[in-house]
Each structure stands twice: as C-alpha cells, then as structure tokens.
C-alpha cells in the first residue's frame, strides 16, 4: 500500500487541532488511520492510533489535545485487502492556549487572555481544582480578555473553560486549560 502524503497541515484552534494530509491515490484505498503522540517534557510519549477514517477523507479534528500541549501526528493508509502502509513522516503542532496569564493586582488575581484566540466562544468559567472536595466554580464572565478573580492562595490550581453555545445547549471546550496562581 502506498504511503499517504505527510500530514501536511495542522491548525490549532482553542480546544482542538485540525489536521489535513495529502491523499493516497491507489484505486483500492479503504481508509486511513491517524496516530498521535503527546509531548511530555522534552520527549514525545507513547504513540497510539486515535482514529480511523474512510478513504475519501483527508482531514481530522482532534478535540482532545490539552491546552498549550504539543502533539505529533502521523497517518497510515490501508487498502481493501487490509494491507497497510508505513506511517507517514510526523507533523508536530502546539495547541492554542489563548495566551492565558495570571497575575496579582491589589489583593486579587487577574486572569487575562487574547480575545482574538477565543473567537466563537461566549463565556469563560474558572474553577478551583480541589483534591478532596468537588471542583468549585469561582468566576464566570463573557469572553472579553480580562477577569478579576477573588483572592486566592498562591499555588491554587485553576481550570479555565471557554464555553460556546450550540443548538442543543452548551458545549465546553475540551480539555480545560490549567493554571496555577502565582
């Protein structure tokens, strides 16, 4: 089976990565298998298949890459007889983190972000991550670029979730962005 073209284009949008590759041109092409490895420190972790798509498809949206995390993708083609190509050359991309920043100002904590990177989202929610008790929502706001949070102890871990409305209700971006209060 001929190798599909290298995963040649990837775009990061808050909460997901959009990947495209050149098609395999064999007439008996059955589909593609997309593999991903996530960066951990200076190295990529275990690589594993994340999706199978039909032969006419040359794109995939991965909604599971962590905020600001780097992922490496490779693609493999398979034919009608079940034969598979080698994996394509890798393409790495860092998922968008919306430029989230925490700072202290006059006894409160200021959360700021790049409003252009959150286009399409209508609300921001901030939750305190707790090890024993359930996570607690501590603030929410319309998406604008800045939010003053209540006084929080240094080292408090927060989950920031950008929300967009859908026809069926609310859909949270996945996964949330995690920050630690300075």
C-alpha positions as CSV (number, residue, x, y, z in Angstrom):
1,X,0.0,0.0,0.0
2,X,1.4,3.4,-1.0
3,X,2.2,5.8,1.8
4,X,-0.3,8.7,2.2
5,X,1.2,12.1,1.9
6,X,2.8,13.5,5.1
7,X,0.3,15.1,7.5
8,X,1.0,18.4,5.8
9,X,-1.2,21.0,7.5
10,X,-2.4,21.4,11.1
11,X,-4.2,24.3,12.6
12,X,-4.7,24.8,16.3
13,X,-8.0,26.3,17.5
14,X,-8.7,26.6,21.2
15,X,-9.5,23.1,22.5
16,X,-8.7,21.2,19.3
17,X,-6.3,20.5,16.5
18,X,-7.4,20.4,12.8
19,X,-5.2,18.1,10.7
20,X,-5.0,17.6,6.9
21,X,-2.9,15.3,4.7
22,X,-2.4,14.5,1.0
23,X,-4.5,11.6,-0.3
24,X,-3.3,8.2,-1.2
25,X,-4.2,7.7,-4.9
26,X,-4.4,3.9,-5.1
27,X,-7.8,2.7,-6.5
28,X,-8.4,0.2,-3.7
29,X,-7.8,2.6,-0.8
30,X,-10.1,1.7,2.1
31,X,-9.1,4.4,4.6
32,X,-6.6,6.0,6.9
33,X,-5.5,5.5,10.5
34,X,-4.3,8.6,12.3
35,X,-1.7,8.2,15.1
36,X,-0.8,10.7,17.8
37,X,1.9,11.1,20.4
38,X,1.8,13.8,23.1
39,X,4.9,15.7,24.2
40,X,5.9,15.1,27.8
41,X,8.9,17.2,28.9
42,X,11.4,17.1,26.1
43,X,10.2,13.9,24.5
44,X,7.0,12.5,23.0
45,X,5.1,9.9,24.9
46,X,3.7,6.7,23.6
47,X,2.3,6.9,20.1
48,X,-1.1,5.4,19.5
49,X,-3.9,5.4,16.9
50,X,-6.6,7.9,17.7
51,X,-9.0,7.5,14.7
52,X,-9.8,5.6,11.5
53,X,-11.4,7.5,8.7
54,X,-12.8,6.4,5.2
55,X,-10.7,6.6,2.1
56,X,-12.2,9.8,0.7
57,X,-11.4,11.7,4.0
58,X,-8.1,13.6,4.3
59,X,-8.8,15.6,7.4
60,X,-9.4,15.0,11.1
61,X,-10.3,17.2,14.1
62,X,-8.7,16.1,17.4
63,X,-10.6,17.7,20.3
64,X,-8.6,16.1,23.0
65,X,-5.2,17.9,22.9
66,X,-4.5,19.7,26.1
67,X,-4.4,23.5,26.3
68,X,-0.9,24.5,25.2
69,X,0.3,20.9,24.7
70,X,2.3,19.7,21.7
71,X,1.1,16.7,19.7
72,X,2.8,14.8,16.9
73,X,0.6,13.2,14.2
74,X,1.3,10.5,11.6
75,X,-1.1,8.9,9.1
76,X,-1.2,5.4,7.6
77,X,-3.3,4.2,4.6
78,X,-4.9,0.8,4.3
79,X,-6.4,-0.9,1.2
80,X,-9.5,-3.2,0.6
81,X,-7.4,-6.3,1.4
82,X,-6.4,-4.9,4.8
83,X,-2.8,-4.2,3.8
84,X,-1.3,-1.1,5.5
85,X,1.3,1.4,4.5
86,X,4.1,2.6,6.8
87,X,3.3,5.6,8.9
88,X,3.9,9.0,7.3
89,X,6.5,11.4,8.4
90,X,5.4,13.2,11.6
91,X,3.9,16.7,11.9
92,X,4.0,18.4,15.3
93,X,1.8,21.2,16.4
94,X,1.3,23.0,19.7
95,X,-2.4,23.5,20.6
96,X,-3.5,27.0,21.3
97,X,-3.6,28.2,24.9
98,X,-5.4,31.5,24.3
99,X,-2.5,33.4,25.8
100,X,-3.9,32.8,29.3
101,X,-1.9,34.6,32.1
102,X,-2.5,35.0,35.8
103,X,-1.1,38.0,37.8
104,X,-1.7,39.7,41.1
105,X,-3.3,43.1,41.4
106,X,-4.5,44.9,44.5
107,X,-5.2,41.8,46.6
108,X,-7.0,40.0,43.8
109,X,-5.8,37.7,41.0
110,X,-6.2,39.0,37.4
111,X,-6.8,36.4,34.6
112,X,-6.1,37.8,31.1
113,X,-6.2,36.2,27.7
114,X,-6.1,37.0,24.0
115,X,-9.7,37.7,22.9
116,X,-8.9,37.0,19.3
117,X,-8.0,33.4,20.1
118,X,-11.3,32.8,21.7
119,X,-13.5,33.9,18.8
120,X,-16.7,31.9,18.7
121,X,-16.8,31.4,22.5
122,X,-19.4,33.3,24.5
123,X,-18.4,32.7,28.1
124,X,-15.4,31.9,30.3
125,X,-15.6,29.8,33.5
126,X,-13.0,29.5,36.1
127,X,-13.0,26.5,38.5
128,X,-10.8,25.8,41.5
129,X,-9.4,22.3,41.3
130,X,-9.6,20.5,44.6
131,X,-8.1,17.1,45.5
132,X,-10.8,16.1,48.1
133,X,-13.9,18.2,47.6
134,X,-15.6,18.7,44.2
135,X,-14.2,21.4,42.0
136,X,-15.7,24.8,42.7
137,X,-16.7,27.4,40.1
138,X,-15.2,30.7,41.4
139,X,-15.9,33.1,38.5
140,X,-17.5,33.3,35.1
141,X,-17.7,36.1,32.5
142,X,-18.5,37.0,29.0
143,X,-15.4,36.5,26.8
144,X,-13.6,39.8,26.7
145,X,-9.9,39.5,27.6
146,X,-9.7,40.1,31.3
147,X,-11.4,38.9,34.5
148,X,-10.7,39.8,38.1
149,X,-10.8,36.7,40.4
150,X,-11.3,36.7,44.2
151,X,-8.3,36.5,46.4
152,X,-6.7,33.0,46.0
153,X,-3.7,31.4,47.7
154,X,-0.5,31.0,45.8
155,X,-0.3,27.5,44.4
156,X,-4.1,27.2,43.9
157,X,-4.7,25.2,40.7
158,X,-7.4,26.5,38.4
159,X,-9.2,25.1,35.4
160,X,-10.3,27.7,32.8
161,X,-13.0,26.6,30.4
162,X,-14.2,28.6,27.4
163,X,-17.8,27.8,26.5
164,X,-19.7,28.2,23.2
165,X,-23.4,27.8,22.7
166,X,-24.7,25.1,20.4
167,X,-28.2,24.3,19.1
168,X,-28.5,21.6,21.8
169,X,-27.2,23.7,24.8
170,X,-23.7,24.5,26.0
171,X,-20.5,22.8,24.9
172,X,-17.3,23.2,26.9
173,X,-14.0,23.4,25.1
174,X,-12.1,20.2,25.9
175,X,-9.9,19.8,27.8
176,X,-9.8,22.8,30.2
177,X,-6.7,25.0,30.4
178,X,-5.0,24.5,33.8
179,X,-3.2,27.4,35.5
180,X,-1.5,27.8,39.0
181,X,-2.0,31.0,40.9
182,X,1.3,32.8,41.4
